[in-house]
Amino acid sequence: MLSSLASIATLMMSTLMMMAGFGLMSYMLPIRSLSEGWSTFIISVIATGYTFGFTVSCVVTPIFVRRVGHVRVFGALITLLTVSILLCALVVEWWAWTIFRGLSGFAIAGAYLLVESWLNERVTNENRGALFSVYMVTCLVGSIGGQYIVPLGDVNAPDLFIVCALIFSLALFPVALSTAKSPSPIAEARFDLKRLYRRSPIAFFGSLLTGALSGTWGSLGGVYSQSIGMNTAQGATLLAAFLAGGAISQVPIGRVSDRLDRRFVMIACGLFGVGACGMMLAFGAEDPTAVYIAGFFVGTVLYPIYSLNVAHANDLAEPHEYVTLSSGIMILYGLGTVTGPLMAGTLMQGLGPSALIAFLGSGFALYAGYAAWRITRRPDTVTPEEKADFQATIVPMQGADNASPIAEVES
């Protein structure tokens, strides 16, 4: 096990720094947007720049990797991340930030794909679970650590932007100086949305909802914390609570879903999410501990449902379809992350910050309701022995369930 960890040590060091910069950037920019007086709708438009760039990168990055290799593309993407955050400090206009956030989304998605494809070539069936757990913890620690840098500075000054750029730059060193062999080029994969819908309508619909829910909270969670009167340290703790809940619950939920009809687990997750959102609505900044606890509970189901969608689709697929279906799920997830923040931002603009939590609760209710309806339409014919392996993932830090990234649409 120690030798396995040593083989990915430099990769995890780069991932840790990249995620620290990502956590700092993702929390700092919404708060700065509020201080500039931009409306919640405008902030949601800026967020869609990021999610659009993220989705496009899943199509484009594999092409670059096949041409010049992992290390060069990783270096270019980290440079792009650094440039994007410095541009935000130089040009403080919402329309410019939408473009800059698109650049950062493109870069971070490409970096995720490279890290995960690199990691996949370092693992075996015997150590896959352990090494991916190390990867998930690394992402979690880096992201939370970056968020807690925000209270140490002033979002209205350039200092935090410069610190973020420095952290991104440092992420390049471990991989660039590593003597480890680069992985094989990322293979081309196709996605077929019609086939995905035929195989698993709940995975099709659920992926859109998952993208809308996680994309909305990821884009507007910082805005919500500030709008209900939390300071930056309290807001960082709330965001950390969501992430911690998702990280802790992934494996237990996955194990239960491996033994039951996954749609029953989807219903349970959806209903639990509705209840947890109700708890959040019942508390305010005057009782931050209660909000943290409620946020932790929301996170326990907000992130694992992506993995449930992938696992359910793979249960009903032939082995040669895994890449195609998983790639389609990621595209639908990306579409959800683009549309969700816009809808929630519009609601928050008119109804206040509580509309964000109500939006999440409504999404969970739709998820549970659709899964329940699908049970009446198709019996579960997959035995526990026939089910595909459930793999935990922290959204949005994923490729397509370790499938090859998307490069071409299949009609």
N, C-alpha and C positions, 0 to 999 in steps of 0.2 A: 504493500500500500504506500509506503514511504517513497519508493522509487516511482510509483505512478504520480504521486503528488509533485515530486521533483521535476517530472517531465512537463508539467503544466505550470510550474511556479512563475516563470516569466510572463506567461500568458495571463495568469491571474493577477499579477502585479499591474499589468497594463489595464486589465479590466477594472481593477479597484480604482485606479486613478481616473479612468474614463467615467466611471459611474459617479465618482465624487464630483467631478465637474458637471456631469449631467444633473445630479441632484441640486447642486448650487444654482445652475442655470434655470432649471425648471421651476424653482421656488422664487428666485430673485426677480425674474422678468415679469410675472403677473403682479407682484407687489409694486414694482417700479411703474408698471402700466397704470395701476390705481393712483399712484402719487402724481402721475402726469394728468390725471383727470379724465382718462379715457373711459368710455362707458363699458359696461359688462359685455355688450354685444361686440364692440370693437375688439375687446380682449379675446373674445371667442373667435373672431375672424383671424386674429394673429395666430391663435392656437391651430386653426385649420391649415395655416401655412406649414406648420411643423408636421402635422399628420399627413398632409398631401405629399410633402417631401419624403417622409418615411415610407409611404406606400410606393412611390415611384422608384425609390432606391432598391426595393426588393426586386424590381424588374431589371434595372440598369446595372447595378453593382456586379452581378455575376459575369456580365459581358467584359467589364474592365479586368476582373480577376483572371479570366481565361486569356486575356491579352498580355498582362504584365505581371501577374502573380499576386499572392496574398500580401507580402510585406510592403511592396510599393503602393498597393491600393490602400492598405491600412494607414500608411504614412500620409497619403494624400487626403484621406478622410479625416484623420486627426488634425491635419493642417486646416482643412475646411471648417472643422468645429471651432478651432481657435480663431480663425478669421471671422466667423459668423458672430461670435460673442463680442469681439472687439468692434465690429461694425455697429452692433447695437449700442455700444457706448458712444460711438462717434456720431451716429445719425439717429436722434431720438424722435422718430416720426412713426405713427402706427402703420402706415402703408409700407415703409421701409422695413420695419420689424417683421411684417408678414413675409417679406422676401427672405430676410435673414433667418427667420425661424424655419422657412422652407429649406434653406441650406443646411441648417443644423439637423433637421429631421432626416434629410437625405444622408448626411454623414453618419449620424448615430445608428440608423438602420443598417447601413452598409457595414459599419463596425461590428454590430451584433452578429450579422450573418457570417462575417469572417471569423470572429471569435468562436462562434458555435460550430462552424464547419471544422475549424482547427481543433477544437476540443473533441469533436466526434472521432477524429483520426487518432486521438491519444487514448481513447477508452476502449475497453473490451466489455463483453457481456458480464464478466465477473465484477468489474469495478465501475461500471457505468453509473449505477445509482449513487455510489459514494462520491465520485468525482463531479457529477452534476449537482449534488448537494453542496459541494464546496463552491461550485460556480454560482449557485443561487445565493448562498450566504455572502459570497464576495460582492455580488451585485447589490444585495440588500444593505450590507455594511457601508459600501461606497456611497450609495444613493442617500441613505440616512445621514451619513457623516457630512456629505455636501450640503444637505439642507440646514444642518446646524451651524454652518459657516455664516449663513445670512444674518443671524442676530448679532454677529461679531462686527459687522460693518454697517455702512449706510448705503441703501440701495439707490439713493439720489446722487451719490458720488461715483467716480469711475473706479474706485479701489476694488470693489467686489468683481467687477467685470474683468479687471486685470488679473486678479487672483484666479478666477475661473479659467482664463486663457492660459495661465501658467500651469494649472493642474492638467488641462487637456494636453499641453505640450509635453509634460512629464510622462503622460501615458504612452508616448511613442518610444521612449528609451528602452524599456525592457524587451519589447518585441524586436525593435530595430537592431539591438546588440546581441540578441540571442543567437546561439549557434545551432539551435534545434532545426531539424529539417522542416521546410514548409510543407503544408498539406497539398494534396492533389487539387487541381483546379475544380471549382464548383461546377457540377454537371448541370446541363440545361434541363429544365423541367417545364411541363405544360400544366395549365389548369383548365378544368372543364366544369363550369358552374352548373350546366344541365345535369351532368353525371352526378355531381355532388348532391343536387336536389333530389334526384331519383334515389340515390343511396340513402341519404339521411336528411329529410326536410328539417328536422330539428337542429342539425348541425348548421345547415344553411341559414335558417332564420336566427338561430342562437348566436352565430358568429357576428351577424350584423348588430344584434343587441349587445353582445359582449364588447364589441368595438365602441359602440355608442356610450356604454356605461363607463368602461375603464378610461376611454379617451376623454370623456366629459370630466370625470374626477381628476385625472392627471393634468388637464388643462386649466380647470377652474377651481380646484381644491384650495389653492393658495388664496385665490380671490374670495372664496367663501369664508376662510378663516379670518381674513382681515375685515370682511364686511360684517361679521358678527361681533367684532370688537376684540379679537385675539391679538396679542402682540406677535412679533416674528418668531420668538422662541416657542410660544404655545402653538402657533401654526405649524412649525416644523415638527412638533411632537404629534400633532394630529395626523399629518401626512405620514409620519413614521408608524403610527398606530395602524393605519390602513395597510401599509406594506408588511408590517410584522404579522398582522392577521392573515394575510394571503399566504405568506411564507409558511406559517405554522400549520395551516389547515390543508395544504395541498395533498400531502401524503395520506392523511386519514380519509379525506374525501375520496381520493383515488382508490384506496383499498376497499372502501365500502362499495364504490361503483363497480369494482371488479367482481363483486359477489352478487350484486342485484341488477335488475334492469336499470341501466344508467338514467333512464328518463324519470324514474322515481327519485333518484338522487338530484336530478335537475329541478324537479318540483320542490323538494325539500330545501335546496339552496335558494330558489326563488322566493319561497315563503319566508325563509329565515331572513333573507335580504330585506323583504318588505317590513318585517318586524324590527330589524336593526335600524332601518331608515326612520321608522316611527320613533324609535328611541332617540335618534339624533334630533329629530324635530321637536321633541319634548324638552330638550335641554338647550341652554345658550351659553355664551361666554362666561356668565356668572358662575357656572359649574363646569369648568374645563375638564376636570377628571372624568365626569360622567360622559362628556362628549368624546374624550379619548377612548373610553371603554366601548361606547356605541360605535365609534369609527373602527375600532379593532374588529368588532363583530361584522360590520359591513364588509371590511376587507377580507374576512374569512371566506366569503362567497363571491366577492366581486372578481377576484383574480382566478380562482380555480375553475370557473365555468368555461373559460377558454379551453382548458385541457380536457374538460368533459366533452365539449363539442368535437374535438379532434378524435378522442378515444371512441366516441359513439360512431363517428363516420368510419373509422378504421375497423370497428367491429363488423360492419356490414360490407366491407370492401374486400376485393381480392388483393393479395400482396402487391401485385404490380400497379395497383391504383393508389397506394398510400401517398406517394409523392404528389400525384395529380390532385387528389382530394384535399390533402393538407395545404397545398399551395392555394387552392381555391378558397379554403377557410381563411387563410391569411389575407387574401385580397378583400374578402367580404368584411373581415375585421377592420382592415384599413378604411374601407368605405364608411363603416360605422364611426370610426374615430374622426372622420371629416365632418359628418353630418351631426353627430351627437352634440359637440360643443356649440355649434351654431344654434341648435334648438334650445339647449339649456341656457345659453347666454341670452337669447331673446326673452325667455321666461324670467330669468333673473333680473333683466332690465326692467320688466314691467311689474313683477311680483315680489322682488326682493331676494335675498340670498337663500331663504328657505326653499325657494323654487328648485334649487339645485338638488337638494335631498329628495324633494317630492318627485323630481324627474328620475332619480335613481330608483326610488321605490316603485314608480310606475313601470320602469324597465324590468325590474325583478318580477313584478306581477305578471307582465306579459310573457316573460320567460317561463315562469311556472305554469301559466295558463296554456301556453302553446304545447309544452311538454305533456301536460295532462290530456289535451285534445289528441295528440299524436298517439298516445297509448290506446285510445279508442279506435284508432284507424289502422294500427298495425301491431300484432302481438309480438312479444319478444321471443325470437327463435334462436338466439345466440346463447349457448351455455357458457358458464364461467371459464371452462377450459378453452373455448374457442375465441375468447375475447382478446383483443389487442392489448398490449401493455399500456397502462396509463403512465404518462410522463408529466411530472410537475413542471410548470413554467411560470415565471413571474412576468406577467404582461406589463408593458409591451416589450419586454426584453426577450423576444423570441424570434426565431425564424419560423418556418412552417412545421413545427413539431419535429425539428431536425430533418425535415425533407429538404431536398435541393431547392434553392430559391427559384423564383419564377422568371422565365425569360420569354415565354411565348404563349399566346392565347390559342386554345384549341376550341373550335366552334362545335 
